[in-house]
Amino acid sequence: MFIEKFYEVIAHEGVVSIVTCSNNEAHVANTWNSYLVIVEGNKILIPAAAMIKTEENVKVNPKVIVTLGSKEVMGYKYMGTGFLIEGTATFLKEGEYFDMMSEKYPFLTRVLEITATSCKQTL
């Protein structure tokens, strides 16, 4: 699902934006590239300590859009590239992935699991 350039981007620090929507109102939460853990080829795990509104929205509408990038990775023509990811999300409060992420990020209270359905390079 994810191409090599995507992995190059998340190896550099940058902002990740997570967009959710419910009741005709969009909400954006942010995290960092360094917090993303990829499993099963198409799942992104993100430690969540707050993300209260994000979780409320996901309960109503699990569709999410995620954008991320790095100015330190070569894009199509110039330095800097990013990705637009679409998928569905859920919050994990227990299980194998929760335990794995808790060890890595002790501050989390939940894990945001995003199952990507598409991933497009944008720059």
Buried (B, 14 or more C-beta within 10 A) or exposed (E): BBEEBBEBBBEEEBEBEBBBBBEEEEBEBEBBBEBBBBEEEBBBBBBBEEBEBBBEBBEEEBBBBBBBBBBBBEBEEEEBBBBBBBBBBBBBEEEEBBEBBBEEBEEBEBBBBBBBEEBEBEB
